[in-house]
């Protein structure tokens, strides 16, 4: 794993590993919630044709990239320290987990657009998939924290429930 110091192995290595794990988890959670919220909002307008679902898939992808860009930009502003030439691009590149987390939902929408499955009612499988992703992330972080399997499963279920609440709140607000 790359480290944040110029020499490769130094005092920055453990911090970089922690930051990478945190970025993957943050991006995964953010992306799963974003994908579910977007599908709920886009489905509200009744796009149930294949062309509409392809359009929804494109908008979800654009929104994920815009969110990653905004988050990376916020990091650059918040860390107003002198930067090396490519630090800004590295910061933006480090937002890949957010974009990656929406890809399964993009595939569900695009698949409906390409005729792989019906375009109607796919918000439910997309929603279920994203709640499963939140459960998996919660379970994983609990296990990484040396929690027992029963506690890890309970933690994952709690994280999935919190994600469900956030997604429903976003859908109601929009």
N, C-alpha and C positions, 0 to 999 in steps of 0.2 A: 504494500500500500504506500502511495506517495506521501511524503511528509512535507510540511510547510516550510522547512528550513532549506537553505540553498545547498547544504552539504548532504542532505538525504537522510542522515541519522543524527538526530540531535534532540534537544529538549522539546521541540515542536512535534515529534512523532506521536506520542500518546494523545496530545490534543487533537491532532489531525484525524486520528482514528476515531476518537470520540465525536468529533465534528462530522465526520463522514457518516457514522452510524446515525447520529441525530438528524442529519440532513435527509437520509434515506427514509427514516421513520416519519419525519415531519412531512416530507414530500408525499409519502404514501398515504398518510392520513388526509392531508390537504387535498390531494388528487382524488381520492375516493369520495370524499364529501363533495368536492366540486363537481365531479362527474354525476353523482346522484342528484344534486341540486339542479344542475343544468338539464338533465333528462326530465326531471319533474317539471321544470319551467318550460322547456321546449314542447313536452307532451301536452301541456295545458292548452296550447294553441291548436291542438288537434291534427298535427302533422302525422298522418298514418299512411301516407303513400310511400312507395320506395324512393321516389325523388326527394320527398320531404325528409326521410330518414338519412339519406346521403347528405343533404343540406345540414341536418342536425349534427351528423358526425363531423363534418367540416367545421361547424361552429364550435363544437366541443373542443376540437383540436386547436383552433385559433385561440379560444379562451384559455386553454391550458398553457399555451406558449405565452400569451399576454400576462397571465398570472405569474408564470415563472420569471418572465422579464421584469415585472413589477417587484417581485420579491427579491430578485438579484439586485435590482437597482436600489431598493430600500437598504440592502446590506451595504452597498457601496456608500450610500449617504450616511448611514449609521456609523460606519467605520472610517470616518474622514481622516484617515492616517495617510501618510505618503505611500503611494502605491508604485509598484514596479510596472513596467510597460503593459504586461498582459494580465495583471491582477483582476481588472474589471471583467475581461472575457472569462477568466477562470471562475470568478464568482457567478457569472451567468451560467456557465457550463455546469456548475455544481447544483443547479436547480433541476437537473434531469429526472430525479425521482418523482417530482410532481407531474411532469409530462408523461412519464412511464406509467404512473398509476391510473391515468385516464384512458390509456390505450385499450384495455379490455372493453370498456364501455364504448369507445369509438368503434371497435370491431363489432360489437353487438349492433350498433346503429348502422354501420356501413354494411354489415351482413344482411340486415333487413332491406337496405337500399339495393343490394345486389341480388335480392330474391332468394337468399339462403334460408330464410324463415319469414314468417308473416311480419309485416310492419306494424300491425296493431298489437297493443298490449305488451310491447317489449320493455316498457319502463319497469315492469315487475321483475323480470330476470336481471335487468341491469342493476336495479336497486338491491336485489338479493346478492348479486355478485359483489357489489361494493360493501355491503354490510359484512359479507364473508371476508373480504380483504381487511376490513377494520378489526374483525375478530382475530384473524391471523396475525396482524401486526401487534395487537394487544397480547396475544398468546406468546408471540416471539419475544417481545420485550420483557415479559414476565419471566420467561425461561432464561433469557440473557442475564436477568437480575437474580438468578439462582432460586427462583420460587419453585415450589413443588408443582407437579402437574395439576392437582386439583385447584390450587390457587391460581395457576396460570390460566386454566380454562375459565375460572370465575372472572379473572381480570379481562380476558378476551371477550367474554360475554358482556361484561360491564362496558368495555370500550365500544363494542358493537351497539349496545343500547344507547350510549351517549351519541354515537354517530347517527343512529336512527332519529334521536330527538333533534339533533342539529339539522339533519336533512328535512325532517317534517317541518321544523320551524322555518327553514329557508323557503320551502315550498309554499307555506301559508303566507309568508311575508310577500313573496313575489306574486 
